[in-house]
């Protein structure tokens, strides 16, 4: 697992993580995140803790973090949320 220079900058800027925590965080994303798109030869997208992570694949099929965005509203699934009305 690798992180591009741009991906590292965006993790620091948007997620607020120090540089020493980037690898650990991306391992957590890969392990527990929800896949938004199917994994292809080019790459894939994952959502974890309100952020969208975009990955590319290297020649040996190793994921490389390209960039990070805040989770778009179109990715939120309404079916995942339940309202407890108290009765």
C-alpha positions in Angstrom: 0.0 0.0 0.0 1.3 3.4 -1.0 0.2 7.0 -0.8 0.9 9.5 -3.5 2.3 12.9 -2.6 -1.0 14.5 -3.5 -2.9 11.9 -1.5 -0.7 12.6 1.6 -1.4 16.4 1.3 -5.1 15.8 1.0 -5.1 13.5 4.1 -3.4 16.2 6.1 -5.6 19.0 4.7 -9.0 17.4 4.7 -8.9 14.6 7.2 -6.5 16.4 9.6 -4.1 13.5 10.2 -0.4 13.9 10.9 2.0 12.4 8.4 3.0 9.6 10.7 -0.6 8.3 10.9 -1.3 8.1 7.1 -0.3 4.5 6.5 -2.1 3.3 9.6 -5.3 5.2 8.6 -5.3 3.9 5.0 -4.8 0.3 6.2 -7.9 0.9 8.4 -9.8 2.3 5.4 -8.9 -0.7 3.2 -9.9 -3.1 6.0 -13.2 -1.5 7.2 -14.3 1.0 4.5 -17.2 0.5 2.2 -16.4 0.0 -1.5 -18.3 2.5 -3.7 -17.2 1.2 -7.0 -16.1 -2.2 -8.1 -12.3 -2.9 -8.0 -11.0 -2.6 -11.6 -7.5 -2.6 -13.1 -7.5 1.2 -13.0 -8.6 1.5 -9.3 -11.5 1.9 -6.9 -13.3 4.2 -4.5 -14.0 3.6 -0.8 -16.0 5.5 1.9 -14.9 5.5 5.5 -15.9 7.9 8.3 -17.5 10.5 6.1 -14.6 10.7 3.5 -14.3 9.3 0.0 -10.9 7.8 -0.8 -9.9 7.3 -4.4 -7.3 4.6 -5.1 -5.3 3.6 -8.2 -3.7 0.2 -8.7 0.0 -0.2 -9.4 1.4 -2.7 -11.8 1.6 -5.4 -9.1 -2.1 -4.6 -8.1 -1.1 -2.8 -5.0 -3.5 0.1 -4.0 -2.1 3.7 -4.2 -4.1 6.5 -2.5 -4.6 9.2 -5.1 -6.8 11.7 -3.2 -9.5 12.2 -0.5 -12.7 14.1 -0.6 -15.5 14.7 1.9 -18.3 12.2 1.4 -20.7 13.5 -1.4 -24.3 13.6 -0.4 -25.2 11.3 -3.3 -23.3 8.5 -1.7 -25.2 8.5 1.6 -27.7 5.6 1.6 -30.9 6.5 3.3 -31.7 2.8 4.0 -28.7 2.6 6.4 -30.3 5.1 8.8 -33.2 4.3 11.2 -35.2 6.7 13.2 -36.1 5.6 16.7 -39.4 7.3 17.6 -39.4 6.2 21.2 -42.5 4.0 21.2 
